[in-house]
Each structure stands twice: as structure tokens, then as C-alpha cells.
């Protein structure tokens, strides 16, 4: 019983949300989380961050993850919205 309670507490530290990026979106998702994952649910986006030589094309099923202070650069060049599921243990900001 004590183990299950401990696992439940650890799971409660994580949160998830769906983010819809409109057609033409060109911005960032900023986070300082020790655990951050973003999965493309629908659409295609161009992704870049420090350490990448060029933007990566991410389509449905693709994901990125990070730890620490990171600025994720996202562009939705499509005519339709893109949907991203974000799971993290801290706040993030879409700019």
C-alpha cells in the first residue's frame, strides 16, 4: 500500500495538455522543466532549438524532449492547425 501511494505522488508531479498551434504560427515554447516531452498529434511543424544545425520537420507521432531551460522554436507553415500534446513536470509558456 505504501508503495502505491508513493507512485501516485510521483505521477501527480506530471501534467499534460493539448496545444493547438494555428496555421502560420511562428513562435516558441519555453520551459525550465526537468522533464518536458512534446508529441505531434496532428499536422506538421518545423522544430529547432539550441544545438541543432537546421530545423527538423516533425509530423504526427514525432516527439521532442528536454531537460532544464530550453527554448523550443516551432513553425507551423501549413494552412491548417497543428496539435501538440505536452507532458511536463513544470510550467511552460507558448509565445
C-alpha positions as CSV (number, residue, x, y, z in Angstrom):
1,X,0.0,0.0,0.0
2,X,2.8,2.5,0.9
3,X,4.5,1.8,-2.5
4,X,1.3,2.6,-4.4
5,X,0.9,5.9,-2.5
6,X,4.5,6.8,-3.3
7,X,3.9,6.1,-7.0
8,X,0.8,8.1,-7.0
9,X,2.6,11.1,-5.5
10,X,5.3,10.9,-8.2
11,X,2.7,10.7,-11.0
12,X,0.9,13.8,-9.6
13,X,4.1,15.8,-10.3
14,X,3.5,15.5,-14.0
15,X,0.8,17.2,-16.0
16,X,-0.3,17.1,-19.6
17,X,-2.1,19.4,-22.0
18,X,-3.0,19.7,-25.7
19,X,-1.8,22.8,-27.5
20,X,-3.3,23.9,-30.8
21,X,-0.9,25.9,-33.0
22,X,-2.8,27.9,-35.7
23,X,-1.8,27.9,-39.3
24,X,1.2,30.2,-39.8
25,X,2.3,30.0,-36.1
26,X,5.9,31.1,-35.7
27,X,6.9,31.2,-32.1
28,X,8.5,29.4,-29.1
29,X,7.6,27.1,-26.3
30,X,9.8,28.0,-23.3
31,X,10.4,25.7,-20.3
32,X,12.7,25.2,-17.4
33,X,11.3,21.8,-16.6
34,X,13.5,18.9,-15.5
35,X,11.2,16.7,-17.7
36,X,9.5,18.0,-20.8
37,X,8.1,16.0,-23.7
38,X,6.0,17.2,-26.7
39,X,4.4,14.8,-29.2
40,X,2.9,16.0,-32.5
41,X,-0.7,14.7,-32.6
42,X,-1.8,16.3,-35.8
43,X,-0.2,18.3,-38.5
44,X,3.4,19.0,-39.3
45,X,5.7,21.6,-37.7
46,X,9.3,22.8,-38.2
47,X,11.3,22.5,-35.0
48,X,14.6,24.0,-33.9
49,X,16.5,24.5,-30.7
50,X,20.0,25.2,-29.5
51,X,22.3,22.5,-30.7
52,X,20.5,21.7,-33.9
53,X,22.2,22.7,-37.2
54,X,18.9,23.1,-39.0
55,X,15.2,22.9,-38.4
56,X,13.7,19.4,-38.2
57,X,10.4,18.5,-39.8
58,X,8.1,16.8,-37.3
59,X,4.9,15.1,-38.3
60,X,2.2,13.2,-36.3
61,X,3.9,10.7,-34.0
62,X,7.2,12.7,-33.8
63,X,8.3,14.0,-30.4
64,X,10.9,16.1,-28.7
65,X,12.1,16.1,-25.1
66,X,14.3,18.3,-23.0
67,X,15.6,18.9,-19.5
68,X,16.4,22.3,-18.0
69,X,16.0,25.7,-19.5
70,X,15.2,25.3,-23.2
71,X,13.5,27.5,-25.9
72,X,11.8,25.2,-28.4
73,X,11.3,27.1,-31.7
74,X,8.2,26.0,-33.6
75,X,6.8,27.0,-37.0
76,X,3.6,25.7,-38.5
77,X,3.9,26.6,-42.2
78,X,0.7,24.6,-43.1
79,X,-2.7,26.1,-43.9
80,X,-4.2,24.1,-41.0
81,X,-3.6,24.0,-37.3
82,X,-1.2,21.6,-35.7
83,X,-1.9,19.9,-32.4
84,X,0.8,19.0,-29.8
85,X,0.5,17.1,-26.6
86,X,2.8,18.4,-23.9
87,X,3.7,16.4,-20.8
88,X,5.9,18.1,-18.2
89,X,6.6,18.5,-14.5
90,X,6.8,22.2,-14.7
91,X,5.2,25.3,-16.3
92,X,5.9,26.2,-19.9
93,X,5.0,29.3,-22.0
94,X,3.9,29.4,-25.6
95,X,4.9,32.7,-27.3
